[in-house]
Amino acid sequence: MAPPASGSAARRGRTADFARVAGGVRWDRITRWALLALVAVLLLLYVNPVRSYFATTARAGEEKAKVQQLQAEHARLVQRRKALQTPGAVEVEARKQGYVKPGEKAFVVSGLSKDGK
């Protein structure tokens, strides 16, 4: 009489017998391939959302930088608006653009260097 089979060896024997059913079809291999195909399909379904997530994250960073730039420009413009509300500021800006008061004569001086010397 043969010695009693250990539990795991007996299970392996039954699994091997179960895997080979009529016609020699290896259902264990077919099951593995089916699971592998299912995992591959699931991975393919996740590719587009992941790509979209990274693209959105990159765009959000760009937009955040743009917002900071616009906030800095806004602060500069608010400061300039406050400066222009002083009594003499409008006159100074008008003279920079070449305006003169009624009755004044405008003179153009050419040939000076940019540093004023």
C-alpha positions as CSV (number, residue, x, y, z in Angstrom):
1,M,0.0,0.0,0.0
2,A,1.2,3.5,-0.8
3,P,1.9,6.0,1.9
4,P,-0.8,8.6,2.4
5,A,-0.4,11.7,0.2
6,S,0.2,15.0,1.9
7,G,-2.6,17.6,1.7
8,S,-0.9,19.9,-0.8
9,A,0.2,17.1,-3.1
10,A,-3.3,15.7,-3.2
11,R,-4.7,19.1,-4.0
12,R,-2.2,19.6,-6.9
13,G,-3.2,16.3,-8.3
14,R,-6.9,17.2,-8.2
15,T,-6.2,20.6,-9.8
16,A,-4.2,19.0,-12.6
17,D,-7.1,16.5,-13.2
18,F,-9.6,19.4,-13.1
19,A,-7.5,21.5,-15.5
20,R,-7.5,18.7,-18.1
21,V,-11.1,18.0,-19.1
22,A,-12.5,16.5,-22.2
23,G,-10.5,17.0,-25.4
24,G,-7.3,18.0,-23.5
25,V,-8.4,21.6,-23.0
26,R,-6.3,23.3,-20.4
27,W,-8.9,25.5,-18.6
28,D,-6.4,26.8,-16.2
29,R,-4.3,28.3,-19.0
30,I,-7.4,29.7,-20.7
31,T,-8.5,31.3,-17.4
32,R,-5.1,32.9,-17.0
33,W,-5.1,34.3,-20.5
34,A,-8.7,35.6,-20.0
35,L,-7.6,37.3,-16.8
36,L,-4.6,38.8,-18.4
37,A,-6.7,40.1,-21.3
38,L,-9.1,41.6,-18.8
39,V,-6.3,43.4,-16.9
40,A,-4.9,44.7,-20.2
41,V,-8.3,46.0,-21.3
42,L,-8.7,47.7,-17.9
43,L,-5.3,49.3,-18.2
44,L,-6.1,50.6,-21.6
45,L,-9.3,52.1,-20.3
46,Y,-7.3,54.0,-17.7
47,V,-4.8,55.5,-20.2
48,N,-6.9,58.3,-21.5
49,P,-8.1,59.6,-18.1
50,V,-4.6,59.5,-16.7
51,R,-3.3,61.4,-19.7
52,S,-6.1,63.9,-19.3
53,Y,-5.3,64.3,-15.6
54,F,-1.6,65.1,-16.3
55,A,-2.5,67.5,-19.1
56,T,-5.0,69.3,-16.8
57,T,-2.5,69.5,-14.0
58,A,0.1,71.1,-16.4
59,R,-2.5,73.5,-17.7
60,A,-3.6,74.5,-14.2
61,G,0.1,75.3,-13.4
62,E,0.3,77.5,-16.4
63,E,-3.0,79.3,-15.6
64,K,-1.9,79.8,-12.0
65,A,1.3,81.6,-13.3
66,K,-0.9,83.7,-15.6
67,V,-3.2,84.7,-12.7
68,Q,-0.2,85.7,-10.6
69,Q,1.1,87.8,-13.5
70,L,-2.3,89.5,-14.0
71,Q,-2.6,90.2,-10.2
72,A,0.8,91.9,-10.3
73,E,-0.2,94.0,-13.3
74,H,-3.5,94.9,-11.6
75,A,-1.6,96.0,-8.4
76,R,0.6,98.1,-10.6
77,L,-2.3,99.7,-12.4
78,V,-4.1,100.4,-9.1
79,Q,-1.0,102.2,-7.9
80,R,-0.7,104.2,-11.1
81,R,-4.4,105.2,-10.8
82,K,-3.8,106.5,-7.3
83,A,-0.8,108.4,-8.5
84,L,-2.7,110.0,-11.4
85,Q,-5.4,111.2,-9.0
86,T,-3.1,113.8,-7.5
87,P,-3.6,117.4,-8.6
88,G,-0.5,117.8,-10.7
89,A,-0.2,114.3,-12.1
90,V,-2.5,114.9,-15.1
91,E,-0.5,118.0,-16.1
92,V,2.8,116.1,-15.9
93,E,1.5,113.2,-18.0
94,A,0.1,115.7,-20.6
95,R,3.4,117.5,-20.8
96,K,5.2,114.1,-21.3
97,Q,3.0,113.5,-24.3
98,G,3.9,117.0,-25.7
99,Y,0.8,119.0,-24.8
100,V,1.2,122.7,-23.9
101,K,-1.2,125.1,-22.1
102,P,-3.0,127.6,-24.1
103,G,-0.8,130.7,-24.8
104,E,2.5,128.7,-24.3
105,K,5.0,128.2,-27.1
106,A,6.3,124.7,-27.7
107,F,10.0,124.3,-28.5
108,V,11.6,121.1,-29.7
109,V,15.3,120.6,-28.8
110,S,17.1,117.9,-30.9
111,G,20.6,116.5,-30.9
112,L,20.8,115.8,-27.1
113,S,22.0,112.4,-25.9
114,K,19.6,110.1,-24.0
115,D,21.4,110.6,-20.7
116,G,20.8,114.4,-20.9
117,K,24.5,115.5,-21.2
